[in-house]
């Protein structure tokens, strides 16, 4: 009986699913679609994409994880989203 309880405990521990972690892109250039995203910290609930440089054929962006959506000031162009790799 003890062996059965021990086995059930081990099986339950092995199959416990850890909490969900958001995955966001973090690369600056147009090749971002070809790279895998990075796991965000547990307190991050959003991905962001901020336009840094719009001149030329391929604009440059800053991408990453954010804990919340901040208010955009001036002419900044920042977008926020909440699903995996949505800041592509």
C-alpha positions, 0 to 999 in steps of 0.5 A, a space after each residue: 500500500 505504501 509503495 502504491 502511494 509513493 508511486 502515485 506521489 512520484 507520478 503526480 510530481 512528474 506530471 505537474 505542469 509549471 506556470 505559463 511563461 510568455 515568449 517574446 521576440 527580442 531581436 532588432 532587425 527584419 530577420 526577427 521572424 526567423 529567430 526564436 523568441 525568449 521566455 519572459 520573466 513571470 511578472 511580464 504580461 506583454 510583449 512590445 515593439 518600439 520603432 527606433 529608426 524608420 529610414 531605409 528599406 528595413 526599419 529598426 525596432 526594439 523588441 522585448 518583454 514588458 510588465 505592463 503597457 506604458 503611456 507613449 510620449 511624443 512621437 514614439 511608436 510602441 505597440 503592445 500585445 499579449 500572445 507568444 511572439 506577437 511582437 514579430 
